[in-house]
């Protein structure tokens, strides 16, 4: 049976629980009920009228490659919010959305800039580099696709606070799928994997675990705001160095991401009874 069709049947079962839950007495809508705390950050229906289901997704593994830099996803990234029954109109409170999580960049600042003399000047500990994925808009979801604009924040004390790949006006546009991609060359098609669908009637929670979402058709812009600060007070713009060393900007067909994701969905009226 088609995954989307099976999921719609499960969502229909969940919807029946929504109707039953509507007669439950009102409680504090700001705090999820016990057993649903993973949905913290999902708005109540009173806050966002389109909210019918709360969702919580965890990117638990994979990698993100742009240009010639490949960063493994070693620390789970969560996305929490509310959607309607069609998984549309994603919304989140200040406690939800995509949580900023640091991923260690192989090679550190030296690998990013090619400036090997920094090792002698600052030492390896000071040159550890992290990448944080930040959402630049709400995701557009189906059970087999995720579209999301993002930017990547490169974090190291010597680079200042504003070293990014992607901006709000020129983000990296991801079009993740569990299907097969059709990238421009030199990339070739890659395939994801549909998740394992489950439903717990007692809680009304629908699970979609061990999905693999992929995209190797996106482009990545050049870096901006990267400033090497020497001795704490000498700023040197190094956008050009970062771009040259990292192969940025990188056109579509030269980048790739694979993301292993577990997801949960629950009726908003179960989360906030």
Secondary structure by P-SEA (a helix, b strand, c coil): ccaaaaaaaaaaaaaaaaaaacccccccccccccccccccccccccccccccbbbbbbbcccccccccbbbbccbbbbbbbccccccccccccccccccbbbbbbccccccccccccccccccccccbbbbbbbbcccccccccbbbbbbbbbbbcccccccccccccccccccccccccccccccccbbbbbbcbbbbbccccbbbbcbbbbbbccbbbbbbcccccccccccccccaaaaaaaacccccccccbbbbbbbbbbbbcccccc
